[in-house]
Amino acid sequence: MKNFKLFVLSTILGLGFFLVSSISFTGQAMALSDADKASIGTEITTIYRAARGVVAKSQKLINDASKGDKGLSADVVIAKTKENYKKATGSDFAMADAGSLKGQTQKALLDSITEVMNNAQPLINEKGKGLKGFLPAIFAKQMGDGFNKNIGGKAYIKLTAPKSYVRNRANRPDKWEANVIESKFKDAGYEKNKVFTENAKHKGKDAFRLILPEYYKKACLNCHGEPKGAKDITGGKKEGGKLGELGGAISFVIYN
């Protein structure tokens, strides 16, 4: 009987801790203004894009069959990511307070980059093999999956694109994303590179949503350019994209 009472007490205490923790996070998220959430979303999508840019710029090195160790460790990629971040923002990357949502999202993304790069070392450094298949989009998908796991349901990130340009079905835009892409980003009067934000449902949950448009750069057209339908180096079909055209978007969510 005594042991049963102790079990009940420990269960109640554990449940109480869970409820307090849940209320604590909910309170933190609710306390943030939309401007605060937009700032976090802009920060994380910028870091995400900066990291993907490192892998994009390193494709020739990654696919060099004559080299073994490519020198693209997790630490090197993160250092280069911070360099890209500074070029994009004009400011040095700085970690926020660990207890803040911004600090938690920063850590979740950097930890994901570390994990993805550590796991990819055998593939990247395989000598005698050319095309590795470790492409920017593949890296971005893995990085996003890691972030979504690490952040524990507080936020979510995803690489997406106009429906006609999506190759990986997992990256298909949801209804909200597709609507923003078609009605906002594709509008000739929409300001280029401007994020769009809105309070809207995500996977059935109330959320603050942010989406960042992305446009084809010269390097992108090697796989996504013209002629449409021709095979790229991966064997996929080119989309026929043009320089400066809307080619994708980074979608970010903070759950309320």
C-alpha positions in Angstrom: 0.0 0.0 0.0 2.9 2.3 0.9 4.6 1.6 -2.4 1.3 2.3 -4.3 0.9 5.7 -2.5 4.5 6.6 -3.5 3.8 5.6 -7.1 0.7 7.8 -7.2 2.6 10.7 -5.6 5.5 10.4 -8.1 3.0 10.2 -11.0 1.2 13.3 -9.9 4.5 15.2 -9.4 5.7 14.1 -12.8 2.4 15.2 -14.4 2.7 18.5 -12.6 6.2 19.1 -13.9 5.0 18.3 -17.5 2.1 20.7 -17.2 4.3 23.4 -15.7 6.8 22.9 -18.5 4.1 23.0 -21.2 2.6 26.1 -19.7 6.0 27.7 -19.5 6.7 27.2 -23.2 3.2 28.2 -24.2 3.6 31.3 -22.1 6.9 32.1 -23.7 5.5 31.7 -27.2 2.4 33.7 -26.5 4.5 36.5 -24.9 6.4 37.0 -28.1 5.0 39.6 -30.4 4.6 38.9 -34.1 7.6 41.1 -34.7 9.7 39.0 -32.3 8.5 35.8 -34.1 9.3 37.4 -37.5 12.8 38.3 -36.3 13.4 34.7 -35.2 12.0 33.3 -38.4 14.1 35.6 -40.5 17.2 34.7 -38.5 16.7 30.9 -38.8 15.8 30.9 -42.5 18.9 33.1 -43.2 21.1 30.6 -41.3 19.5 27.7 -43.1 20.1 29.3 -46.5 23.7 30.3 -45.5 24.4 26.7 -44.7 22.9 25.3 -47.9 25.1 27.9 -49.7 28.2 26.3 -48.3 27.3 22.9 -49.7 26.2 24.5 -53.1 29.6 26.2 -53.4 31.4 23.0 -52.5 29.8 20.8 -55.1 32.9 20.6 -57.3 35.1 19.7 -54.3 32.6 17.2 -53.0 32.4 15.4 -56.4 36.2 15.4 -56.9 37.0 11.7 -57.3 40.7 12.3 -57.0 40.6 13.6 -53.5 39.8 11.7 -50.2 39.4 14.0 -47.3 37.7 17.2 -48.6 38.2 19.2 -45.4 34.4 19.8 -45.1 34.0 18.9 -41.4 31.0 20.1 -39.5 33.1 22.8 -37.8 34.3 24.0 -41.2 30.8 24.1 -42.6 29.4 26.0 -39.6 32.3 28.5 -39.8 31.6 29.1 -43.5 27.9 29.3 -42.7 28.6 32.1 -40.3 30.6 33.9 -43.0 27.7 33.6 -45.4 25.4 34.9 -42.7 27.5 38.0 -42.2 27.6 38.6 -45.9 23.8 38.4 -46.1 23.1 40.5 -43.0 26.1 42.7 -42.5 26.4 41.4 -38.9 28.3 38.7 -37.1 26.3 35.7 -36.0 25.6 35.7 -32.3 23.9 33.1 -30.1 20.9 34.4 -28.2 20.2 33.4 -24.5 19.9 29.7 -24.3 16.6 30.0 -22.5 15.0 32.1 -25.2 13.1 30.6 -28.2 15.6 32.3 -30.5 18.5 30.7 -28.7 16.8 27.3 -28.8 16.1 27.5 -32.5 19.7 28.6 -33.3 21.1 25.7 -31.3 18.6 23.2 -32.9 19.7 24.2 -36.4 23.5 24.3 -35.7 23.2 20.9 -34.0 21.4 19.6 -37.0 24.1 20.9 -39.4 26.7 19.2 -37.2 24.8 15.9 -37.2 24.2 15.9 -41.0 27.8 16.8 -41.8 29.2 14.2 -39.4 27.1 11.5 -40.9 28.0 12.5 -44.5 31.8 12.4 -44.0 32.2 8.8 -45.4 30.3 9.7 -48.5 31.9 13.1 -49.1 35.4 11.8 -48.6 35.0 8.6 -50.7 38.0 8.6 -53.1 37.4 7.3 -56.6 33.8 8.3 -56.7 32.6 11.3 -58.6 29.0 12.4 -58.2 28.1 11.8 -54.5 24.5 12.8 -54.6 25.1 15.1 -51.6 23.3 18.0 -53.3 22.2 21.3 -51.7 18.5 20.3 -51.7 19.4 16.9 -50.1 21.5 18.7 -47.4 18.7 21.2 -46.8 16.1 18.4 -46.4 18.3 16.6 -43.9 19.1 19.8 -42.1 15.4 20.7 -41.8 14.5 17.2 -40.6 17.2 17.4 -37.9 16.0 20.9 -36.8 12.4 19.7 -36.6 13.5 16.8 -34.4 15.8 18.9 -32.2 13.3 21.7 -31.5 10.8 19.4 -29.9 7.6 20.7 -31.5 8.2 24.4 -30.8 8.9 25.3 -34.4 9.2 23.8 -37.9 11.2 24.5 -41.1 10.9 23.2 -44.6 12.3 23.8 -48.1 9.5 24.1 -50.6 8.9 25.5 -54.1 6.2 26.2 -56.7 4.3 22.9 -57.3 5.6 22.6 -60.9 9.2 22.8 -59.6 9.1 20.3 -56.7 11.1 17.1 -57.2 10.9 15.6 -53.8 7.2 15.0 -52.8 8.1 15.7 -49.2 8.9 19.3 -50.1 5.5 19.9 -51.8 3.9 23.2 -50.5 0.9 22.9 -48.3 -2.2 24.9 -49.1 -1.0 28.0 -47.2 2.5 27.9 -48.8 1.1 27.3 -52.3 -1.3 30.2 -51.9 1.4 32.6 -50.8 3.7 31.4 -53.6 1.1 31.8 -56.3 -0.7 35.0 -55.1 2.1 36.9 -53.5 5.6 35.8 -54.6 4.6 35.4 -58.3 3.0 38.8 -58.4 5.1 41.2 -60.4 4.6 43.9 -57.8 5.8 41.8 -54.8 9.0 43.1 -53.3 11.8 40.7 -54.1 13.3 38.8 -51.1 10.6 40.1 -48.7 9.3 37.5 -46.3 5.6 37.0 -45.9 4.2 36.4 -42.4 0.7 35.5 -41.1 -0.9 33.8 -38.2 -2.4 30.6 -39.7 -2.8 26.9 -39.0 0.0 24.5 -39.6 -0.8 20.8 -39.3 -3.9 21.7 -37.4 -2.2 23.8 -34.8 -2.4 27.6 -34.3 0.9 29.1 -35.5 2.9 32.1 -36.7 4.1 31.4 -40.2 6.8 32.9 -42.2 8.0 32.1 -45.8 11.0 33.4 -47.6 11.1 33.5 -51.4 14.1 32.3 -53.3 15.2 33.0 -56.8 17.3 31.1 -59.3 21.0 32.0 -59.3 23.4 31.0 -62.0 24.6 27.9 -60.1 21.0 26.7 -59.7 20.5 26.6 -63.4 23.0 23.8 -63.9 20.3 21.5 -62.6 17.1 23.6 -62.8 17.6 25.7 -66.0 17.1 25.2 -69.7 16.4 23.3 -71.9 13.4 22.1 -70.0 13.1 18.4 -69.8 16.8 17.8 -70.5 18.6 15.6 -67.9 20.9 17.2 -65.3 23.9 15.6 -63.8 21.7 13.6 -61.3 19.5 12.2 -64.0 16.6 14.4 -63.1 14.8 16.5 -65.6 15.5 20.3 -65.8 12.6 22.6 -65.0 13.5 25.2 -67.5 14.1 27.9 -64.9 15.5 31.2 -65.8 18.0 33.4 -63.9 16.2 35.5 -61.3 13.0 33.5 -61.5 11.2 32.4 -58.4 12.5 28.9 -57.8 11.6 28.0 -54.2 10.9 29.2 -50.7 11.9 28.4 -47.1 8.9 28.0 -44.9 9.2 28.5 -41.1 6.7 28.0 -38.3 6.5 28.9 -34.6 3.6 27.2 -32.8 1.5 29.5 -30.6 
